[in-house]
Amino acid sequence: MADVDYCVVGAGFAGLTAALRLKQAGQSVALLEARDRIGGRTFTEVRDDGSWIDRGGAWIGPGQDAIYALMKEFGVPSYKQYTDGDAMMFIDGKKYRYTGTIPLSMSPWAVANLGAVFLELTQMCKAIPVEAPWTARKAQKWDQISWAAWLDRNTLSKPAHELLESSVSGLYTSAASEISLLFVLYQMASAGGPSFVLGVKDAAEDARPVGGMGAIHRAVATELGDAIHLSQPVRSIEQNVDGVIVRSDDMVVNARRAIIAVPISIASQITYEPMLPADRSFLHQRMPSGAVYKIALVFDEPFWRADGLSGQSFAPGSPANLTIDSCTNTGTPGMLTVITEGPEARRLTNLDDDERKRAVLAAVAERFGDKALSPVDYVEQNWTVERYSGGGMIAHAPPGVLTEFGPALREPCGRIHWAGTETSAVMYGFIDGAVRSGERAAAEVIEREAMAVI
């Protein structure tokens, strides 16, 4: 039995930040985490040679002031993503080697079509109020169609269609037909527009923390100390006029309020007494995540750099959708991250371990040569089947969900408050959004309690 001012559920960046700000405000807090580790959808593995692998979220970029502020607070420096050399793209059966954002050697028609669609998306994003996207003037219209349907109407070039369909839906680790156009616009707008989300140069996630994301959350955890309780999946939350009772298998926590900082679909696994309001309960059922593998290939050195390549490649429909140079700040050992999302990731789950590894390495070797077939280490993280993540990196809204249930995203349910990157109006889906949500939720519960006293 623990009696505290506040209970936080989930020790990803949202929950860690909420608990940190509450403790710094002089409040007592219990942070319950279902896993045997902290970090949530970030997961840093430190290797024997001192290098590290981020098996989950890893990158940061301009405009992400909250995560940078947290890094500054704990003295965690950053370093720039390696981008020297050429990238590669395989679209519509053709290979392109290029520098910049897109291969300008594509047909002029495809490049023009991409430019027109990008400008249209930029203008549409400007019409989205990020605090309440469901109130946009065209919200109902945009929420009735999928990202796939909108692309079918607006991309006349097959290469442009393939590139936009895969690059955007891949972010949400699902098929383009599953995702609402309004949601895509909202998520892009929350990051300042399509430039950031689509990785346009000088407006993309272009840096990483030295030591990986674990360097940040380990520092936060040190400050929180014994407030953190691992291997404590929360089973039920009961609220009454005086507070909340949070129960895991081994703990009972009495607190004035609770902050739930777990993925939306995972929040549905908790029993609430009394039951949550209908809109919040239905929202839990309607915002899923998708399928994604993140695989680290470790080599003695980053051999692709000597070949004039940046390590970035993109091949929709491949067992290795995307590759990125993921070396540490020292440059050695060589690390190449493979990210495979959506339908292709689901297909990979049907292969046994050896078949999947062969398929991934063969796809990478087609781009980088036979050296890619023999990594000294192969580290696979299948987020698709993570029990306490519910799937891919970002929960998405299918058509019709935001306009019907969006207002329930951040609205407290009595003494239960909500955090998590999906509740952030700025940088939705990014680690920065998770940090912002934790800070908002911490301020929110303190303010509500202060109002109750008056």
N, C-alpha and C positions, 0 to 999 in steps of 0.2 A: 504494500500500500504506500503510495506517495501522494502527498498533498503539496501542490505547487500553485503558483499564480496562473500559469498557462501550460497547456500541453500541445506540442507540435508533433504531427504524424508525418514521417517521411524525412530522411536525411540526405536528400539530394541538395542541390544548391539553393532551392527555394526554402526548404525546411531548415537547413543549416543557417541561412542568412536570417530567417525569421527568429530562430532561437538566439542567434548571436545578438541581434538588435534588442531583443527583449532582455537578455541578461545585461547588456550594456546600459539599459534603461533602469537597472536595479530591480528587475522582476525575477522571480524564481521560475524555472522552466524545466520540463521533462521532454526530451526529444526521443520518440520511439521510432525505430527503424526495423523493418521486416527482415532485411538482409543481414548477413554477418559482416557487412562493410558499409561505409558511408559513400556518398557520391551519386547515388541514384543512377541516372542515365549517363553519368560520366564514370569512368572506371580506369584508373591509371595503374599499370603494372610496372614496377621498378625491377630492372634486370640486374643480374650479378655484376655486369660491367659498369653499372651506374647509369646506363641509358634507360629510357622509359618508353612504354607503349601506351597511348591513350586508346583504350578499347571502346570508348564511347565518344561523347562530345569532346572536341579538341581545339577548335579554332576560335579566334576573336578578331574584332575588326573595328574600323572607325564608327563612331556613333554609339559604341557599346560602353558608355561611360560608367555604368554601374559595376560591371565586372572589372574594368580597369581601376576603379576606385577601391574595390575590395582587394585587388592585387597590390595597389600602392599601400593600403592600410597594413598589409602583412609582409611587405617587402618582397613581393614576387615579381621579378622582371619578366619581360617578354622578348621575343626575337621574331624576325620577319620570316615568313614562309619563303622557301626557295622557289624562285620563278625564272631564273636564268635559263636560256635555252628554249627549244620549241615544245609546244604541246601537240597532241595528236587527237584527231577526231575521226570516227568511222560512221558516216551517215549515208543512207541510201546506197549501200554497197561500195562506197568510195572512201579512200583514205586521204586525209588532209593533214599535213604537217605545217604548223603555223605559229606565229606569235600574236599576242593581243588576245582579244575576247572571243572572236569567232574567226574561222578561216575565210579570209576575203577571196580566196581562190575558188570558193563555191560559185555557182552560176550567179551572174548579176541579178537575175530574177529572184533567186533564193535570198541573197543578201538584202535586196530591196524589200522583200516581203518581211524578213526578220526586222528590219529597221522600222517598217510601218507598224508592225504589231507591237514592237517595243514602245514606240511613241504613243500608241493607243492605250496600252497598259499603264503607261506613266500618267496619262490624263485621267484615266478611270480611277487610279489609285488616289489622285488628288481629291476625288469626290467622296472618299470614304472617311467618315469621322471615326478615328481609331478607338475612341472610348465607347462608341456605340455604332458599329458598322451596320447594324440592322435598321438604323434610322436614315441611311443614305437614300437619296431621292429615288434611285433605281434599285434599291435593295431587293425588293420583291422580284423584280425581273431577273436580276443577276443571280438570285438565290434559287431560281427555278431551273437553271441549266447547269450542266457540269462543265468542268474545264475542257473535257474532250469535245463536247458539243460546241462550245464557243470557238475552239481551235478549228473545228471542221468548217465553220462559217467564215473564219477570218484568215486562214492560211491556205493560199492557193498553191504554194510550192511544196512539193513532197518533202524535200530535205528540211525546209524551215519547219514544217509540221512535225516531223520526227524529232527534230532537235528540241523544239519548245515543249512538245508533249512529254518527252522523257526527262528533260532537265527540271521541269517544274513539278510534275507528278512524283518524280524521284525524291524530291525534298520531303514529300508527305508519305513516302514509302508505300504508295498504293497506285492503282491504275487511275488514269486521268478521268475515266468515267465515274469514279467513286467520289470525286471532289467537287464541291460547289464552286462556281465562278466567284461568287461573293466572298467565299472564304479565301480563295487565292488572292483576290484584290486586298482583302483585309490584312492577311499575313504579310503581303508585300508592302502595303502602306505602313504597317507597324514598324518596318525596318527602313522607312524613308522612300520606298518605291522599288521598282523591279531591278534597278541597278545593283543594289546590295544583294538581293535574294538570288539573282542570276549570276552573281560573281563578276560584274563588270569591273575592269581594272580601276584601282584607286577608290572603289566603293564596295569592297568585298571583305570577307573575313580573311585577313592577310597576315595574321600573326598567331603565335602560340605562347603560353606561359612556359618559362624555363622550369623544367621539372614536371611538366604536364599539368592537367587540371588537379591532380592529386596534391600538388604543391600548395594549392590554394585551400582545398577543403581540409587537408591535414592541419594547416595552420588554424583554421576556424575551429576544428574539432579540439585542438589543444586548448584553446581558450574556453571552450564549452565544458571540457573535462567530463566529470561524472554525470553531467546532465544528459549525456547520450546513452541510450540503452539499445544495443544491437540484438538481432534475432528476436524481435518482439513484434510480429505482425499483429496489427490491431484488429480485433474481431468485432467489437461493438463500441458504440458511443451513445451514452444516455445523457440527455440534458433535462434540467429542471429549472425552477426559478432561481436557484442559487448558483448553479454551475453545471459542469459536465463530469461524467464518470467514463473514463476511457479504459477499456479492458483489452489486454492481450492474453496469451496463454499463461504468462507467468507474472503479470503485473496488473495492478489496478491503480489508476491515477485519478485523483480528484483535483479538478482545476476550475478556475472561473470561466475560462473559454478554451476552445480548441481550434488550432489551425491545421487544416488538412492539406498537406503539400505532396500529394502523390498524383500520378497520372489519372486523368478523369475516369478511364475505364476501370482502374484499380480501386478508385474511391467507391465504386459500386459494390465491391466485395465486403464492405463494412456494413454491419447491421446498425441502423439508426433507430433510436427510441426517443421520442416518437419518430415516425417516418418523416423523411424529408418532404418539403413541398413538391408537388407533382412536377413542376417544370424542372427543378434541379434533379429529381430522381430520373426523369426521362432523358435529361441531358447526359447523364452517366451512361445510358444505353445507346446514345446516338453519336458520340464522338470517339470513334475508334482510332487506334494506331494501325500501322501496316507492318510489312515484312522487310527486314534489313539484316544483311551480314556486313560486319566490318572485320576485315582480315589484314593482319600485318605480316608482310614478307620482309624478313631480315637477311641482309647480305653483308659480307665483309666490308664492302664499300658501296657507295651509290654509283654504280657503273654507268648508269644512264646519263649522268652529268658529263662524263667524259665523251659521250656520244652526242653531246649538244642537245640533250633533251631535258626538259624540266621535270619529268616524271608524271605530268598531268596528261591523262588520256580519257576519252569518253567514247563509249561504244554501246548505244542503246540495244537492249536485247541480249547482251553478252553475259556470260557468267561473271565477268568483271566489268560491270557497268562503268565504273569510274576508278581511276588510279590517281594518287597524289603522293608526291614526295613528302614523307613524314619523318625525316631525319631530325634528331635533336639539334640543339644549337651548336654542337661540336661538329656535326656533319658525318660522324661515324658512330656506330656502324651504319651501313646503308639501310634505310627503311622505306618501303613502298606500301602505302595503304590501299587496299582494294575495298570499295564500297559497292555493294550490289543490293538493289532496292526493288520493292514492289513485286509484280508478277514473276520476274526472273528470280528473285530471292525465294519466293514460295516454291518455285520449281527446284531450286537447289536443296531445299529441305527434304525433297523426295529422294535425294541421292544418299548413299552411305558416305562415311567420312572420306574414304580413299577416292571414291568417284568424284566427290565434290572438289577435293584438293586437286586432282588431276585436271578437272575441267577449268578451274580457276587459273592454275599455273599455265595451262596451254593457252588460255585467252591472253594472259599477260605476256607470254613469250612471243605471241604473234606480233606484239607491238615493240617489245624491247629486246628480242633475241633469246637465244638458248640459255644465256646466263640466268634468265628469270626462272628457269625450270629447277634450279638447285639452290633455294634459299637455305641458310643455316638454321633458320627457325621459321615456323609457320604458326601464327597465333590467330585463332578464329573466334570471333564473338558473334553468336547468333542472337541478336536482340529479339527476333521474332518470337522466341519461346521463353523469354525472360518472364518468370512468374510475376515479378513485382514491377514490371515495366509495361506489360500488356502489348508489346510490339515495338514498332519503330520510334524514331526520335521525337516525332511531333504528332499529337492527336489532330485529326482533321475533321472538318464538318462536311458531310455529304449534302447534296441539294436539299433545301428546305429547313435545315436545322438552325442556322443562325437567326433567321427571321422569326422562327417559332420559339426557340429556347435560348438564344444568345444572351438575353438580359439576365439569365440565371448564372452566367459564368463567374461573376465576382460577388454577387449579392449574398451576404451572410444569411444563414438559416438559423435564426435565433442566436445561440452561443457558439455555433460552428461557422468558421470562416475558411476561405479558400485561397490557397496559393498554388504556385506551379507556373511554369512558363506559359501554359495555355490560358492563364488568367491575366497575363500582362498585355496592356494595350500598346506597349512599346517593345519591339524586338520579340514578338510572339514566336515561340519555338526555339529561340536561342538561349544559351546559358545566361546571357545578360538579362533576358526577360525573366528567367527564373529568379535571379538576384533581386531584380526590381519588385517582383511579386512578393518575395519574402519580406522585403522592407515595407511594402505597402500593407501587408497583412499584420505585421508587428505593430505598426503605427495605428492601424484600424482597431485592433483589440484593446490597445491602451486607451484610445480615444473613447471607445464604447463604454469601457469600465469607468472612465472619468465622468462621462455623462450620466451614468447610472448612479453615481455617488451624489451628484449635484441635486 
